[in-house]
Amino acid sequence: MSPTPHPPRHEPEAPRDLAGIGIGPFNLSLAALAHPLTELDTVFYEQRPSFDWHPGLLIDGATLQVPFLADLVTLADPTSPWSFLNHLKTRDRLFPFYFAERFHIQRAEYDAYCRWVADSLPGLHFGHQVDAVRWNPERDVFEVDFTQLDTDGEAEALGRTYSKNIVLGVGTAPTSPNPSSPSSKPPACPSSTPRTTSSTATAS
């Protein structure tokens, strides 16, 4: 059973304590650790429609480079309900995982864990594109303008929130170098999208 979120208590014009831009593992971890702090008012925005962690690298059998205890919360708060072990417990998989004696979990399993947290935590707004962040010296807060997107990625509504602090968690964008080898050799495969590249090459 997922932890019960505390009810929303935000007034539209009141500045929040923290606004996070981007919902990857970093800001998802921050949101999970901030959740039990009921005196802390937070909100997080992500342009993508749902949590999506390096989909091209979710290769069968590929594991994380760090142990499962380096999840979103455990090393900072071992009692957090948003731990990887609690994720397993809610799915009746805790004992099978224990007997498997695996210290490094698969990337796909970590992605499923993060999706569980993202689907359960309040204050996470997917499908929200942040358009501008401005400092308002009169109110001593940041103004965050955003566009709410529909299921097709088209603009549906405009909005604004105010925050005392901003946390950027947009991650990095994959880049590909200019080709440096003859075209007769196999094409380069960016490490961020091997599954997509492989599927495209197979189809062609």
HUDA-V995748 format. One line per field, one symbol per residue. burial: b if it has 16 or more other ideal C-beta (glycine too) atoms within 10 Angstrom, else e. A space follows every 10 residues. Layout:
burial: ???
This chain:
burial: eebeeeeeee eeeebbebbb bbbbbbbbbb bbbbbeeeee bbbbbbbeee bebbebebee eebeeeebee bbbbeeeeeb bbbbbbbbee eeeeeebeee eeeebbbbbb bebbbbbbeb bebbbbbbbb eeeeeeeeee bbbbebbebe eeeeeeeeee bbbeeebebe eeeeeeeeee eeeeeeeeee ebbebebeee eeee
